[in-house]
Amino acid sequence: MDIRIIVATHKKYRMPESDMYLPIQVGAEGKEDIGYERDDKGDNISYKNSTYSELTGMYYGWKNIDAKYIGLVHYRRYFASLDRRKSKDPFENVLTKDDAKKCLEEADIIVPNKRRYYIESLYSHYDHTLDGRHLRVAYKLIAKHYPEYIASCNRVYHRTWGYMFNMFITRKEIWDRYCEWLFDILRRMEPNIDLSQSSDFEARVYGRVSEILFNVWLDYNMRHGLSIKEVRCIHMEPVNWLNKGASFLKAKFIGKKYKESF
């Protein structure tokens, strides 16, 4: 099975040994070469990385990678092996090619396990931590240009869980279909979002909005026959869950917006 999984990275980092994984330097335009494939070749939007984040790697895969199956993960976050036995070395616990084959024989698309917010909807969480106006702009554009998706948009905005991180693996034709839909919406959003006074952290709007839009696209297409397989995610570095949890509660109850990644 021909599978290429993009590992979006902006720096040199240890990578899985499997040839299924393809490290891509995202936001490579004007940057020093770090020895990986770069997202500033061919048809690309590498120059938008400051606002699109890992999506410049997704776009590169859409336009430049020829494979039967394609996916996206992050240099510090991967899908986990289906084998529950854990090694102390996290790179020995990542999804293998055999794992991916098995999942893709069962379903059309591999997605992360649901991330649950419990006391927040996807919309309210985004509004409390970042800026809900971004999602309202996306909603209006979907209503105008993709009205068949508006019921799914309503459902997703009100859910307390989602498939996050812009991580998935699927057939290339499904990937292409999603990218055509997503990047059209994001392109239409750009003239309606003022980022002139935003910090570098705040400016990563389109990468964040796309996490919600992925769920909108999934909801609609699952109702039209698309099947999914949920797979756990693993982190290559320790996560400070106490800090994340405290920031989540401060955003909801005292209106303290996120100012940095965790």
LINDASUL-V934937 format. One record per residue. N is the residue number from 1. RES is the residue in one letter. SS is DSSP state (~ for helix, > for strand, _ for the rest). OMEGA is omega as a letter, one per 20 degrees, with the letter a starting at -180 (NA if undefined). D_LAST is the distance of its C-alpha to the last C-alpha in Angstrom with 1 decimal. Layout:
N_RES_SS_OMEGA_D_LAST, N_RES_SS_OMEGA_D_LAST
This chain:
1_M___a_35.8, 2_D___a_34.3, 3_I_>_r_30.5, 4_R_>_r_28.1, 5_I_>_r_24.4, 6_I_>_r_22.4, 7_V_>_a_19.5, 8_A_>_r_17.6, 9_T_>_r_16.7, 10_H___a_16.9, 11_K___r_17.7, 12_K___a_20.0, 13_Y___r_18.6, 14_R___a_20.3, 15_M___r_21.4, 16_P___a_23.3, 17_E___a_27.0, 18_S___r_28.2, 19_D___r_29.7, 20_M___a_28.3, 21_Y_>_a_25.0, 22_L_>_r_25.2, 23_P_>_r_22.6, 24_I_>_r_22.5, 25_Q_>_a_21.3, 26_V___a_19.9, 27_G___a_20.6, 28_A___a_23.3, 29_E___r_25.8, 30_G___a_26.8, 31_K___r_24.5, 32_E___r_25.9, 33_D___a_26.6, 34_I___r_24.5, 35_G___r_26.9, 36_Y___r_25.5, 37_E_>_a_26.9, 38_R_>_a_25.9, 39_D___r_25.1, 40_D___r_27.5, 41_K___r_30.6, 42_G___r_32.9, 43_D___a_32.0, 44_N___r_28.4, 45_I___a_26.0, 46_S_~_a_24.1, 47_Y_~_r_24.5, 48_K_~_a_22.4, 49_N_~_a_19.2, 50_S_~_r_17.6, 51_T_~_a_17.9, 52_Y_~_r_18.2, 53_S___a_15.5, 54_E___a_16.5, 55_L_~_r_19.4, 56_T_~_r_21.4, 57_G_~_r_21.6, 58_M_~_r_22.5, 59_Y_~_r_25.2, 60_Y_~_r_26.5, 61_G_~_r_26.9, 62_W_~_a_28.8, 63_K_~_a_31.2, 64_N_~_a_31.6, 65_I___r_31.1, 66_D___r_34.1, 67_A___r_33.3, 68_K___r_34.4, 69_Y_>_a_30.9, 70_I_>_a_27.6, 71_G_>_a_23.9, 72_L_>_r_20.4, 73_V_>_a_17.5, 74_H_>_a_14.7, 75_Y___r_15.1, 76_R___a_12.3, 77_R_>_a_13.1, 78_Y_>_r_16.7, 79_F_>_a_19.2, 80_A_>_r_20.6, 81_S___r_24.2, 82_L___r_26.6, 83_D___a_27.9, 84_R___r_26.2, 85_R___a_27.2, 86_K___r_24.2, 87_S___r_24.4, 88_K___r_22.5, 89_D___a_21.8, 90_P_~_a_19.2, 91_F_~_r_21.0, 92_E_~_a_24.0, 93_N_~_a_22.3, 94_V_>_r_21.6, 95_L___r_23.8, 96_T___r_27.2, 97_K_~_r_29.7, 98_D_~_r_31.9, 99_D_~_a_29.1, 100_A_~_r_28.5, 101_K_~_a_32.2, 102_K_~_a_32.7, 103_C_~_a_30.0, 104_L_~_r_31.4, 105_E_~_a_34.9, 106_E_~_a_33.8, 107_A___a_31.9, 108_D___a_31.4, 109_I_>_r_27.6, 110_I_>_r_24.9, 111_V_>_r_21.8, 112_P_>_r_18.8, 113_N___r_19.4, 114_K___r_19.0, 115_R_>_a_15.7, 116_R_>_r_17.1, 117_Y___r_16.1, 118_Y___a_19.5, 119_I___r_19.9, 120_E___r_18.6, 121_S___r_20.1, 122_L_~_r_18.3, 123_Y_~_a_19.8, 124_S_~_r_19.2, 125_H_~_r_15.5, 126_Y_~_a_15.3, 127_D_~_a_17.7, 128_H_~_a_16.1, 129_T_~_a_12.6, 130_L___a_13.9, 131_D___a_17.7, 132_G___r_20.0, 133_R_~_r_22.6, 134_H_~_a_21.1, 135_L_~_r_21.8, 136_R_~_r_25.2, 137_V_~_r_26.2, 138_A_~_a_25.4, 139_Y_~_a_27.4, 140_K_~_a_30.4, 141_L_~_r_30.4, 142_I_~_r_30.4, 143_A_~_a_33.1, 144_K_~_a_35.2, 145_H_~_r_34.7, 146_Y___a_33.8, 147_P_~_r_35.3, 148_E_~_a_35.7, 149_Y_~_a_31.8, 150_I_~_r_31.7, 151_A_~_r_32.4, 152_S_~_r_29.4, 153_C_~_r_27.3, 154_N_~_a_28.4, 155_R_~_a_27.7, 156_V_~_a_24.2, 157_Y_~_a_23.2, 158_H_~_r_24.5, 159_R___r_23.0, 160_T___r_20.4, 161_W_>_r_19.2, 162_G_>_r_18.6, 163_Y___a_18.3, 164_M___r_15.0, 165_F___a_13.4, 166_N___r_16.7, 167_M___r_17.9, 168_F_>_r_21.6, 169_I_>_a_24.8, 170_T_>_r_28.2, 171_R_>_a_31.6, 172_K_~_a_31.7, 173_E_~_r_33.8, 174_I_~_r_31.3, 175_W_~_a_28.5, 176_D_~_a_30.8, 177_R_~_r_31.7, 178_Y_~_a_28.1, 179_C_~_r_27.3, 180_E_~_r_30.4, 181_W_~_a_29.5, 182_L_~_a_25.8, 183_F_~_r_26.5, 184_D_~_r_29.5, 185_I_~_a_27.5, 186_L_~_r_24.8, 187_R_~_r_27.7, 188_R_~_r_29.4, 189_M_~_a_26.3, 190_E_~_a_26.0, 191_P___a_29.1, 192_N___a_27.9, 193_I___r_24.5, 194_D___a_24.6, 195_L___a_21.8, 196_S___a_23.9, 197_Q___a_22.2, 198_S___r_18.5, 199_S___r_16.0, 200_D___r_14.6, 201_F___a_11.4, 202_E___a_13.7, 203_A___a_16.1, 204_R___a_14.4, 205_V_~_a_16.4, 206_Y_~_r_18.4, 207_G_~_a_15.8, 208_R_~_r_14.2, 209_V_~_a_17.7, 210_S_~_r_18.9, 211_E_~_r_16.7, 212_I_~_a_18.9, 213_L_~_r_22.0, 214_F_~_r_21.8, 215_N_~_r_22.3, 216_V_~_a_25.2, 217_W_~_r_26.8, 218_L_~_a_26.5, 219_D_~_a_28.0, 220_Y_~_a_30.9, 221_N_~_r_31.6, 222_M_~_r_31.4, 223_R___r_34.1, 224_H___r_36.1, 225_G___r_36.0, 226_L___r_32.7, 227_S___a_31.6, 228_I_>_r_28.2, 229_K_>_r_27.0, 230_E_>_r_23.8, 231_V_>_r_22.2, 232_R___r_19.4, 233_C_>_r_16.2, 234_I_>_a_15.2, 235_H_>_r_12.4, 236_M___r_13.7, 237_E___r_11.4, 238_P___r_10.5, 239_V___r_7.6, 240_N___a_7.3, 241_W_~_r_8.8, 242_L_~_r_10.4, 243_N_~_r_7.7, 244_K_~_a_6.5, 245_G_~_r_10.2, 246_A_~_r_11.2, 247_S_~_r_9.3, 248_F_~_a_10.9, 249_L_~_r_14.2, 250_K_~_r_14.2, 251_A_~_a_13.8, 252_K_~_a_16.6, 253_F_~_r_19.0, 254_I_~_r_18.8, 255_G___r_17.6, 256_K___a_14.7, 257_K___r_13.0, 258_Y___r_9.3, 259_K___a_9.6, 260_E___r_6.6, 261_S___a_3.8, 262_F___NA_0.0
